[in-house]
Amino acid sequence: MSDRTEWPRIGVIVPSSNTTVEADFILGLPADVMVHAARMYLAETTAEAERRMIYDHVPVAVTDLATLRPHVVVFACTSGGAVLGADGETSLIDRISRETGAPVVSTNDAVGSAIERLGRKRVAVLTPYVDELNQAIRAGLERRGLTVVHMAGLGITENFAISSVTPEEIVAFAERELAGRVHDLLFVSCTNFRAVEARPLLMRRFGVPVVTSNQATIEAALDIVGATAKWSVPVAA
């Protein structure tokens, strides 16, 4: 085994109350890639709170991450990027890249690229969010030429509480919302939602590709460092 000082380093900028991103990296990370997180304060999943998170706390997280000389940096917040809009998020990603000296993966771009590779256009979207954030996510998908055929959120405003929704509850939520609806891809949004664990069950239940915020983000970051995700996701019966 090579010296781990030579392993690729992925720096992750994650909301402070998010307990899912690092856990999902563990599920997908190969043994010879390291992940290091910097946190940006966020307690509520509202547009106002997420803008404060970005303007007040992202600069500190970026400065901290730059000191470990990452090979790639991840901005792991779907809704945070979405509330900035396309131009705002592009500007944010450019600033992060300049300060860290590394390429940057945003969750929204990773999701968009994953959907594009699959060649699907009619997308159903499930989130834990309130409607204000859902509309920002919808706008971002529609800018990419996608048709959002159905969108539903759980209306959770406490970010820490989002991770308490179990994979089985996510599947049950999907079954309630998507029964009888026609879609050719399912996107489950939010980096604090346990959708990576729910993904195998969702694909089996609906028979369409399923993209999740963390799955797309992790795969995009690993691709930059020349590695492949080694998913080890327990699948319930």
C-alpha positions as CSV (number, residue, x, y, z in Angstrom):
1,M,0.0,0.0,0.0
2,S,1.3,3.5,-0.9
3,D,2.1,6.1,1.7
4,R,-1.2,7.9,2.5
5,T,0.5,11.2,2.2
6,E,0.4,10.5,-1.5
7,W,-3.4,9.7,-1.5
8,P,-5.7,12.2,-3.2
9,R,-7.3,14.6,-0.7
10,I,-10.9,15.7,-1.2
11,G,-11.9,18.8,0.7
12,V,-15.6,19.1,1.5
13,I,-17.4,22.3,2.4
14,V,-20.5,21.1,4.3
15,P,-23.3,22.8,6.4
16,S,-22.4,22.5,10.1
17,S,-25.6,20.7,10.9
18,N,-25.2,18.1,8.1
19,T,-24.5,14.6,9.5
20,T,-24.9,12.7,6.2
21,V,-22.2,13.9,3.7
22,E,-19.3,12.3,5.5
23,A,-21.2,9.1,6.2
24,D,-22.0,8.8,2.5
25,F,-18.4,9.4,1.5
26,I,-17.5,6.5,3.8
27,L,-20.0,4.3,1.8
28,G,-18.5,5.3,-1.5
29,L,-14.9,6.1,-0.9
30,P,-12.1,3.8,-2.1
31,A,-9.5,2.9,0.5
32,D,-6.8,5.1,-1.0
33,V,-8.6,8.4,-1.1
34,M,-9.0,10.8,1.9
35,V,-11.8,13.2,2.6
36,H,-11.5,16.3,4.9
37,A,-14.4,18.5,5.8
38,A,-14.8,22.2,6.7
39,R,-18.1,23.3,8.1
40,M,-20.2,26.4,7.4
41,Y,-22.8,27.4,10.1
42,L,-26.4,26.4,9.2
43,A,-29.2,25.5,11.5
44,E,-32.3,26.2,9.3
45,T,-33.0,25.2,5.7
46,T,-34.5,28.4,4.5
47,A,-33.3,30.6,1.7
48,E,-32.4,33.5,4.1
49,A,-30.4,31.2,6.4
50,E,-28.6,29.6,3.5
51,R,-27.6,33.0,2.0
52,R,-26.2,34.0,5.4
53,M,-24.3,30.7,5.5
54,I,-22.7,31.4,2.1
55,Y,-21.9,35.0,2.7
56,D,-20.7,34.8,6.3
57,H,-19.3,31.3,6.7
58,V,-18.1,29.9,3.4
59,P,-15.0,32.3,3.3
60,V,-13.7,30.9,6.6
61,A,-14.3,27.3,5.5
62,V,-12.5,27.9,2.2
63,T,-9.5,29.5,4.0
64,D,-9.3,26.5,6.3
65,L,-9.5,23.9,3.5
66,A,-6.9,25.6,1.5
67,T,-4.3,24.9,4.1
68,L,-4.5,21.1,3.5
69,R,-3.8,21.6,-0.2
70,P,-6.7,19.6,-1.5
71,H,-6.7,17.9,-4.9
72,V,-10.4,18.7,-5.4
73,V,-12.9,20.7,-3.3
74,V,-16.6,19.9,-3.0
75,F,-19.3,22.5,-2.2
76,A,-21.8,20.0,-0.8
77,C,-25.1,21.9,-0.5
78,T,-27.7,21.5,-3.1
79,S,-30.1,24.2,-1.9
80,G,-27.4,26.6,-0.9
81,G,-26.1,26.7,-4.5
82,A,-29.6,26.8,-5.9
83,V,-30.7,29.9,-4.0
84,L,-27.7,31.8,-5.5
85,G,-28.9,31.0,-9.0
86,A,-26.7,29.8,-11.9
87,D,-24.5,32.9,-12.1
88,G,-24.2,33.3,-8.3
89,E,-23.2,29.7,-7.9
90,T,-20.7,29.9,-10.7
91,S,-19.1,33.0,-9.1
92,L,-18.9,31.2,-5.8
93,I,-17.3,28.1,-7.3
94,D,-14.7,30.3,-9.1
95,R,-13.8,32.0,-5.9
96,I,-13.4,28.7,-4.0
97,S,-11.2,27.4,-6.8
98,R,-8.9,30.5,-6.9
99,E,-8.4,30.4,-3.1
100,T,-7.8,26.7,-2.7
101,G,-5.9,26.2,-6.0
102,A,-8.1,23.2,-6.8
103,P,-10.9,22.2,-9.1
104,V,-14.3,22.5,-7.4
105,V,-17.3,20.2,-7.7
106,S,-20.7,21.8,-6.8
107,T,-23.5,19.4,-6.0
108,N,-25.8,21.1,-8.5
109,D,-23.4,20.8,-11.3
110,A,-22.6,17.1,-10.4
111,V,-26.4,16.3,-10.4
112,G,-26.9,18.1,-13.7
113,S,-24.0,16.2,-15.3
114,A,-25.2,12.9,-13.9
115,I,-28.7,13.4,-15.3
116,E,-27.3,14.6,-18.7
117,R,-25.2,11.4,-19.0
118,L,-28.3,9.3,-18.5
119,G,-30.0,11.1,-21.3
120,R,-33.3,11.5,-19.4
121,K,-35.5,14.6,-19.6
122,R,-38.7,13.9,-17.6
123,V,-37.6,14.2,-14.0
124,A,-39.5,13.7,-10.7
125,V,-37.9,15.4,-7.8
126,L,-38.2,14.7,-4.1
127,T,-36.7,16.8,-1.3
128,P,-36.9,17.4,2.4
129,Y,-37.3,21.1,1.8
130,V,-39.9,23.9,2.1
131,D,-41.5,25.2,-1.1
132,E,-39.2,28.2,-1.4
133,L,-36.2,26.0,-1.7
134,N,-38.0,23.5,-4.0
135,Q,-38.7,26.3,-6.4
136,A,-35.0,27.2,-6.5
137,I,-34.1,23.5,-7.2
138,R,-36.8,23.4,-10.0
139,A,-35.5,26.5,-11.6
140,G,-32.0,25.1,-11.7
141,L,-33.2,21.8,-13.4
142,E,-35.3,23.6,-15.9
143,R,-32.4,25.9,-16.9
144,R,-30.7,22.7,-18.0
145,G,-33.6,21.9,-20.3
146,L,-35.2,19.3,-18.0
147,T,-38.9,18.9,-17.5
148,V,-39.9,18.5,-13.8
149,V,-43.0,16.4,-14.0
150,H,-43.6,16.3,-10.3
151,M,-41.9,17.9,-7.2
152,A,-42.6,17.3,-3.6
153,G,-40.9,18.3,-0.3
154,L,-41.3,17.2,3.3
155,G,-41.3,20.9,4.5
156,I,-38.5,20.4,7.1
157,T,-36.9,23.6,8.1
158,E,-34.4,22.3,10.8
159,N,-31.4,21.0,8.9
160,F,-30.3,18.6,11.6
161,A,-33.8,17.0,11.5
162,I,-33.4,16.1,7.8
163,S,-30.9,13.4,8.5
164,S,-33.4,11.7,10.9
165,V,-35.6,10.7,8.0
166,T,-34.8,7.0,7.4
167,P,-34.1,5.5,4.0
168,E,-37.3,3.5,4.4
169,E,-39.2,6.7,5.1
170,I,-37.8,8.2,2.0
171,V,-39.0,5.3,-0.1
172,A,-42.4,5.5,1.5
173,F,-42.5,9.3,0.7
174,A,-41.7,8.4,-2.9
175,E,-44.4,5.8,-3.1
176,R,-47.0,8.3,-1.8
177,E,-45.9,11.1,-4.2
178,L,-45.1,9.1,-7.4
179,A,-47.8,6.5,-7.5
180,G,-49.3,6.6,-11.0
181,R,-47.0,9.3,-12.2
182,V,-44.9,8.9,-15.4
183,H,-41.2,9.9,-15.1
184,D,-38.0,8.6,-16.6
185,L,-35.6,9.6,-13.8
186,L,-35.9,10.4,-10.1
187,F,-33.8,13.0,-8.4
188,V,-33.7,13.0,-4.6
189,S,-32.2,16.3,-3.5
190,C,-30.3,17.4,-0.4
191,T,-26.9,16.4,0.9
192,N,-28.3,15.8,4.4
193,F,-31.0,13.4,3.2
194,R,-30.2,9.7,3.5
195,A,-31.0,9.2,-0.2
196,V,-27.8,7.3,-1.0
197,E,-29.0,4.5,1.3
198,A,-32.5,4.7,-0.2
199,R,-31.3,4.7,-3.8
200,P,-31.1,0.9,-4.4
201,L,-34.7,0.5,-3.0
202,L,-35.9,3.4,-5.1
203,M,-34.5,2.0,-8.3
204,R,-36.0,-1.4,-7.6
205,R,-39.4,0.1,-6.7
206,F,-39.7,2.5,-9.7
207,G,-37.5,0.9,-12.4
208,V,-35.9,4.2,-13.4
209,P,-32.4,5.7,-12.8
210,V,-32.2,7.5,-9.5
211,V,-29.7,10.4,-8.9
212,T,-29.1,11.7,-5.4
213,S,-27.2,14.8,-4.3
214,N,-24.4,12.9,-2.5
215,Q,-24.1,10.0,-5.0
216,A,-23.6,12.4,-7.9
217,T,-21.3,14.7,-5.9
218,I,-19.1,11.9,-4.6
219,E,-18.8,10.3,-8.0
220,A,-17.9,13.6,-9.7
221,A,-15.2,14.4,-7.1
222,L,-13.7,10.9,-7.4
223,D,-13.6,11.2,-11.2
224,I,-11.4,14.3,-10.9
225,V,-8.8,12.4,-8.8
226,G,-9.0,9.4,-11.1
227,A,-10.9,7.1,-8.7
228,T,-14.2,5.2,-8.8
229,A,-16.8,5.0,-6.1
230,K,-16.9,1.7,-4.3
231,W,-20.5,1.8,-3.0
232,S,-21.1,-0.3,0.0
233,V,-24.8,0.5,0.7
234,P,-26.8,-1.9,2.9
235,V,-30.1,-2.8,1.0
236,A,-33.1,-3.5,3.1
237,A,-35.5,-6.3,2.1
